[in-house]
Amino acid sequence: MFEIGRLCVKIAGRDAGLKCIVIDKIDDNYVLIDGQTRRRKCNIKHLEPIDKVLKVKKGLAHDEVLKELKKEGIEIKEKVKRKKKTAAKPGEEPEVKKQEPKPKKQEMTELKKEKPAAKPKKADKKAKAKQKKTVVKKAKKKAVKTAKPVKAKETAKKPKK
């Protein structure tokens, strides 16, 4: 039923609804197809045969398949291949996006020097002093807690005489 040259419609997968021609029979379940679909191995369960059989040779090239389908009145949209990114040839300059350079360390320090720092208010100084005192007190307490000597166990067994 799926002999070479059979016109089919793909009913499953990404190419569903597109017409194709059977180019080669691989085994009982698989055939090689080409046409509006991608050229690939396909399960015969995913194909719906049409009653037309074209006279084509086994392993027909893609260009010849397109010619045969045009004779039958089936339009095929040709996909445009994308250009691969290649390295610049000698004598040509590669396209580079220009970005503003980041300021260097020296420039950053100059920028900081130019802007005068705001003077802290008296209330801010008092608040900072209080924060420092509480931190110091907590640190001292922790130091006191960790500085306690650890007593050795006196209840250890005494040697018998």
C-alpha positions in Angstrom: 0.0 0.0 0.0 2.9 2.4 0.8 4.9 1.8 -2.3 7.5 4.3 -3.7 5.8 7.3 -5.2 2.6 7.1 -3.1 1.2 10.5 -2.3 0.2 10.8 1.4 -0.9 13.2 4.0 0.9 13.3 7.4 -1.7 12.9 10.2 0.5 13.0 13.3 3.4 15.1 14.6 4.7 18.5 13.8 4.1 18.2 10.0 0.5 17.0 10.4 -1.8 18.0 7.6 1.0 18.4 5.0 1.4 16.3 1.8 4.4 14.1 1.1 5.6 11.4 -1.2 7.0 8.1 -0.2 10.6 8.0 -1.5 11.8 4.7 0.1 10.4 1.8 2.0 12.6 1.1 5.0 10.8 -1.9 6.6 7.2 -3.1 7.2 6.4 -0.1 9.5 8.6 2.8 8.3 9.0 4.7 5.1 11.2 7.7 4.0 9.0 10.7 3.0 9.7 14.1 1.5 7.6 17.0 0.2 5.8 19.7 2.2 7.1 17.8 5.2 10.6 17.5 6.4 12.6 14.7 4.7 12.6 11.9 7.3 11.8 8.4 8.3 8.1 8.1 9.2 5.8 5.5 10.7 3.1 4.3 8.3 0.6 4.7 11.1 1.2 8.5 10.9 0.4 8.6 7.2 -2.9 8.7 5.3 -2.4 7.4 1.7 -4.0 9.3 -1.2 -5.1 7.3 -4.2 -2.4 8.9 -6.5 0.9 7.2 -7.1 3.6 9.2 -8.9 6.2 7.7 -11.1 9.4 8.4 -9.2 12.7 6.6 -8.6 13.8 5.2 -5.2 15.8 7.8 -3.2 14.6 10.8 -5.2 16.4 14.2 -4.4 14.5 16.9 -2.7 14.5 19.3 -5.7 13.0 16.5 -7.9 10.3 15.8 -5.3 9.4 19.5 -5.4 9.1 19.4 -9.2 6.9 16.3 -9.1 4.6 18.0 -6.5 4.3 21.1 -8.7 3.2 19.0 -11.6 0.4 17.7 -9.4 -0.6 21.2 -8.4 0.7 21.1 -4.9 2.3 24.3 -3.7 5.4 24.1 -1.4 6.7 27.0 0.5 10.5 27.0 0.5 12.1 27.8 3.9 14.8 30.4 3.9 18.0 29.2 5.5 19.5 31.4 8.2 23.0 32.7 7.7 25.5 31.2 10.1 27.6 33.6 12.2 31.1 33.5 10.9 34.3 35.1 12.0 35.3 38.3 10.2 37.5 37.7 7.1 40.9 39.4 7.0 40.5 43.0 6.0 36.9 43.2 7.3 36.0 44.6 10.7 33.5 42.6 12.7 30.4 44.4 13.9 30.8 45.3 17.6 28.2 47.0 19.7 29.7 50.1 21.3 29.1 50.5 25.0 30.2 53.2 27.3 33.3 52.2 29.1 33.0 51.8 32.8 34.9 54.4 34.9 38.2 53.3 36.2 39.1 53.3 39.8 41.0 56.6 39.6 38.0 58.3 38.0 35.7 56.8 40.7 37.9 58.3 43.5 37.9 61.6 41.7 34.1 61.6 41.5 33.8 60.9 45.2 36.3 63.7 46.1 34.3 66.2 44.0 31.1 65.6 45.9 31.4 67.0 49.5 30.0 64.6 52.1 27.0 65.8 54.0 27.8 66.7 57.6 26.0 64.5 60.1 23.5 66.2 62.4 24.1 66.2 66.2 21.1 63.8 66.7 22.7 61.3 64.3 26.0 61.4 66.3 24.1 60.7 69.6 22.2 57.8 68.0 25.4 56.3 66.7 27.1 56.7 70.1 24.2 54.8 71.8 24.4 52.0 69.2 28.1 51.6 69.8 27.7 51.5 73.6 25.1 48.8 73.4 27.2 46.8 71.1 30.2 47.1 73.4 28.1 46.1 76.4 26.8 43.0 74.6 30.3 42.0 73.6 31.5 42.3 77.2 28.6 40.2 78.5 29.4 37.5 75.9 33.1 37.6 76.9 32.2 37.2 80.6 29.9 34.3 79.8 32.6 32.5 77.8 35.4 33.3 80.2 33.9 31.3 83.2 36.3 28.6 84.2 35.1 25.0 83.8 35.3 22.9 86.9 36.7 19.5 86.7 34.5 16.7 87.9 35.4 16.0 91.5 33.1 13.0 91.6 35.5 10.8 89.7 36.2 7.4 91.2 38.8 7.5 93.9 41.5 4.9 93.6 41.1 2.0 96.1 43.9 1.1 98.5 
